[in-house]
Amino acid sequence: MAREEIRMKWEARIAAFHASGEKATHWCKANQVNRRQLYSWIKKLDG
């Protein structure tokens, strides 16, 4: 997967997480996403 594809995938995941209104622990478990990776990508894309 190209870098841009990975970035777009994480942008979509983060948007879905924010839109859900759920706590990260619950959302990550339901969507099979590593919580640490989620927070890492949020920090990376916001910066």
KOLROGU-676830 format. One record per atom (N, C-alpha, C, O): z, x, y. Coordinates in steps of 0.05 Angstrom, whole numbers, plus 5000, padded with zeros to 4 digits. Each point is the difference from the previous one (the first is absolute). Layout:
N
ZXY ...
//
This chain:
47
500050174976 500049835024 500050185025 501550195002 496849745017 499850165024 502549945018 501349804997 499250395020 502449985018 499949745016 502149865003 495650075007 499849765017 500549754983 501349815010 497950184965 500549784982 503049974995 501149785000 500250444995 502950004995 501549905025 501849844998 497350265025 501349915025 499649705004 501949865008 495850044987 499449715003 501749844981 501049785007 499350324968 501649864980 502949985009 501349794998 499850435013 502850005010 500349835025 502149875003 495950135014 500249835024 500249714992 501549845011 496950084969 500049724990 502749944987 501149785004 500050414980 502649964988 502249965021 501749834997 498350345023 502049995021 499849745015 502049875007 495550044999 499749745014 501149774983 501249825010 498250194964 501049804982 503150004999 501249794999 499950455000 502950025000 501349885025 501849854998 497150235025 501149895026 499649705001 501849865010 496050044981 499449715001 501849844982 500649775005 500350364973 501649864980 502849935011 501149794992 500050385025 502749955011 502250074979 502349965006 496950154972 501950074979 501250275005 499050165016 503249894971 501250275001 498250184983 498749924981 501350345027 498250194987 500550024969 498250024985 504449975008 500650034971 498849774984 498850054979 501449715031 498949774985 496950005001 498849954979 500050115044 497150005002 498850224983 498049954986 503250285014 498950234984 500249944970 498150064986 504149825006 500249944971 497949794992 498850024979 500949775038 498149794994 497150105000 498349894986 501150315030 497350105004 499550274987 497950125003 504049974981 499950264986 499250235018 498150154994 503449875028 499650225019 502650155002 502149895001 497650385000 502450175002 501149975029 498550045019 504049894983 501249965027 499950255017 499549985024 501050254965 499950255016 497250055010 499650095023 498449854961 497250035009 499449815022 498650065019 502449694978 499549805021 501150105027 498550005020 504050094980 501150105025 498650255010 499750035025 499550144957 498550245008 497449935014 499350125021 499249694968 497549915012 500449855026 498450035018 503749814984 500649875025 500450215022 499049975022 502650234972 500650215019 497450165007 499550065024 498949994956 497550155004 498049855018 498750125017 501049624978 498049845014 501049925028 498349955017 504350034987 501049935027 500050245019 500149975024 499850274964 500150245017 497550095009 499850205014 
//
